[in-house]
Amino acid sequence: MPQKRRSQSWTELKQAGNECFRAGQYGEAANLYSQSIQLLEKSGQKNKEDLGILYSNRAASYLKDGNCSECIKDCTTSLELVPFGFKALLRRASAYEALERYRQAYVDYKTVLQIDWNVPAAHDGVNRMTKTLTDIDGPSWREKLPPIPTVPMSVKESLAKAASSAPSPQQNSVIDNKKKAPGPEAAKKAKALKEEGNVFVKKGEHKKAMEKYTQSLAQDPTEVTTYTNRALCYLSLKMYKEAISDCDEALRLDSANIKAFYRRAQANKELKNKKSAIEDLNSVLKIDPNNTVAQKLLQEVQKMK
């Protein structure tokens, strides 16, 4: 039974929520954030920034637990308190995508990129939504989008300054700040090499593809899909530990990347790491409950001795 923490301050409750989140106890984390919000609102202080962070943190807990509707509500509240909050936008985009509200997801991903162009998760999200919406609505898909808000320059500058000066807590991290985004030339080279790797994958030449992806990552170590693509090659080459390493890196860059969870589960299955494989597949199904491929693999893993 969780201990009662009614005598704690809102900051202590928030910290306890952070600890539960780090431990993977997302339901308890959401409960503690709720208590913290209630105390802060009752205190009369009503600091918008503090409340915005609490709602965004609770949204992250809901997202991890697969409660996407509540995640969207909390992100929207957070954004009303702190307009253009980076993490709230990205979390809401992920929740919209999970609920197949692709137009809204696209708008939020694009808004994130107005704030900071060097966010791999947002670039990947825009690419996924572009492909999906093109498939659904055809070439005129952009005409059906909701308006994309324009981020004021003053907001961009203040958020960029805050992001560069403050460390990102582990429980809220979206990208690995230790990896620097490439310059325009390096990014161009990385993209070309990645595309060459994709061509080799389609031909079934996974060793050559792996080499191209490795060269691409040397130019741009922040591109999530290159890690998951190389992980696919490692799986085909039966290099399972290397596949896990690439999936780990992808998840550091994008903590809700379905391909990274799924491919890491495949590698763990081959290495007889049943528990780890089940955890990764459950993570996939929290994000996408109707993922039949993950459901099938989960059934196979559960039958392992």
N, C-alpha and C positions, 0 to 999 in steps of 0.2 A: 504493500500500500504506500502511495506517495505521501510524504510528510506534508502537513499543513504549514503554509508559510504566510498566514494572515498578518503576522506581526512584522513581516519584512517590508522594507521600503520598495518603491517601484523600481529603483535601480537594481536592488538586490534580486528582485523577482525577474527582471530582465536578464541579469547575469546568469541566474539559475536556468532560465529558458535557453540561453545560449549554450550552456553546458549540456543540457538535455539534447539540443539540436545536434551538437557535435557527436554525442553518443548514439545518435540515430533514434532517439526517443521523441519522435515528432509530435505525437499526440500530447504528451506531457509538456513539451516545449510550447505548443499552442495554448495549452491551459495556463501556463505560467505567464506567457505574454498577455493573455486576456486579463489576468489578475493585475498585471503591471499597468495595462491601459486603464483599467477601472480605477486604480488608485491614483494615477496621474490626472485623470479627468476630474476626479473628486477633489483633488488637492487645490484646485483653483489656479494652478500654475498654467496648465494647458499650453505648454511649450509646443508649438507646431512641429518643430524639427524633431524633437524627442518622440512625439506621438507618431509622426510620419515613419520614423525608424521602427517603432514598435509594431505598427500595422504592417509594414513591409516584412519584418521578421516573422510575424505570425502568418503572413501570406506564404513565405518560404516553407514554413512547417506544413501548411495546408497543401502546397504543391507537392512536397515530398510524400505526403500521405495520399495523394491522388484526389484531394478534394478541390478540384479546379474552380468550381463555382465560388466557393468561399475565398479562394486565393484571389480571384478577380475582384470580388467585393472589397477585400482589404487593400489590394493594390490601388484601386480607384480612390478609396478613402485616403490612403497615403499620398497619392498624387494631388488630391484636393488640398491637403495640408502643405505639401512641398511639391509644387508643380515641377514636372520634368525630372522627378527623382529617377536616377539611372537604374537602380536595382528593381524598383517597383515596376517600371516599364518593361524590363526584361522578363521579370517573373510573370507579369500579366500576359505578355506575348506568348510565353511557354504554355500558360494555362489556356489561352484562347486556341492555340494550335492543338493542344490535346483534346479540346472540345470541338475541333473541326470548324472553328470560327476563324477561317483563314484570312479573311479580309482585315478583321480587327488585329490579328496577329501581325500581319504585314505592316500595318500602320505603326504599331508599337515598335517593331524591329527597326523600321526606317527612322522613327523618332530617336531611338537610341543612337543610331549612326550619325544623326545631326549633332548629338552631344559629344560623341567620341567615335571617330571613324575607325579606330583600331580595336574593335571588339569582335573577335572571331565568331562568337555565338550569335551576334546580331547579323553578321554577314551570312552565316550559314542559314539563319532563319529566313532572311530575305530571299536567298536562293531557293530554299525549299518552298516557300510560299509562292514565289514567282512560277516555279514549275507546276505546283498544285493548282494554282488559280488559272494558269494557261490551259491545263488539262480540263478544268471545269468550265471555264467561261470563254475559252478561245482567245484569239489575239486582242480582243477589245476588253480584256479583264480589268485593266486599269480604270476604265470608265465606271465600274461598279464599286470602286473603293470608297470608303468614308474619307472625309477630308484629312489630310496629314498635317498636323499642327506645325507651325514654324517656331523653332526654338529661338528665343531672343538672344542676341549676341551677349548681352549681360549675363544671362543664365549660363550660356556655354562657358564663358570665361570664369565665372565663379565656381561652377562644377568642376571644370578642368583643374583649377587651382586647388580645390579641396581634394580632388582625387590624387593629385601629385604629391600633396603634403601629408596626407593621412594614410596609414597602413590599412589594408583591407582585412577585416577579421575573417578567419577561416570559414565561419558559418555563413557568411554573406558573400564570399568571393565568387566572382563570375569568371574572371580571367586571371591567369598567373602573371602578376606584374613583373616577375623576374625576367620574363621573355619580352624583349623589345620588338615592337612592330618594325617591319622592314621599310626601307626607303622605296620610292617608286620603281627604281630600276630593279632592285632585288625582288620586289613583289611581282614584277612582270616576268622575270626569269623563273621565279618559283611557280607561277601559274603555268607557264609554258612546259616546264619539266613535269608538273603534275599531270597536265593533259597528255603528255607523252606516256606517262605511266598508265593513265586510263586506257589508252589505246592498246598497250601491251596486256592489260588485264582482260580486255575484250577478246584478245587473241589467245588467252590462256597461258601467256608467258609471264608467270608470276615472279620469277627471279629477276627478269629484266625490269619489270614494273617496280619491284621493290627497290632496285638501284636508282630508278628515276625519282621515286618518292623520297628516298634518302637525300638525293641531290637537291630536291625541291625544299626539303626541311632545312637544309643548310642555308638556304637563302631566306626562308620565312618559317621560323620555328613556332609561329602562332596560328598556323592554319589547321584547324581541327580535323577537317575531312582528309587531309593528307595522312594524319596519324591513323585514322580509322581505315583508310584505303591500304596503307602499308600493313596494318594489322591483318587485313583480309589476305594479303600476300603471305604473311608469316604463317597464317593458318593453313593455307594451301601447301606451304613448304614444310609443314609440321614443326615449325619453330614456335612452339606454344608460349614459352616464357617471354620471348620477344614480342609476341602478339599482346600478351597481358601488359607488358611495359608500355606499348604504344597506346593501348586503351586507357591505361592509368593516366597517361599524359593528356589524352583527349578529354578525359573527365575532369582534369585539373583546369582545362580551358573552358569546358562546357559541361557543367555538373549534371545536366539532364540529357546527355547525348545518347539516344537509344542505340545507335549502331555500336558505340563503344561498350555499353553494358552487354549487348547481345554477343558481340564478338569475344569479349572477355569471358562470358559464360561458356561459349564454345571451347575456348582454350582451356578453361578450368575443367570442363567436362573431360577433355582428352587427357588432362593431367590427373584425373580422378579426384579433383577437389570439389566434391559434391556440394558441400555447404556453400562455398563461394559461388559456385555456378547457380545454385538456387537463389541466393541473395541477389545476384545480378539480374536474373530473369524476373524476379519479383519487382526489382526496380524498373525494368522495362514495362511490366504490366501495371505498375502504379501510374506511369506516364501515359501509357496506351493500353487500357484494359482489354481492347478488342484485337490485340496483336496475336493473330492465330499462330504465326510462326514461333513466337516466344512461348505460347501456351503448349504447343506440340513438343518443343525442346524441353520445357519444364517437366512434362509428363515422362519423357525419356530419362531425364536426370534423376527424378524421384524414384525411378525403378532401379537405379544403380545400387549395387551393394557396397 
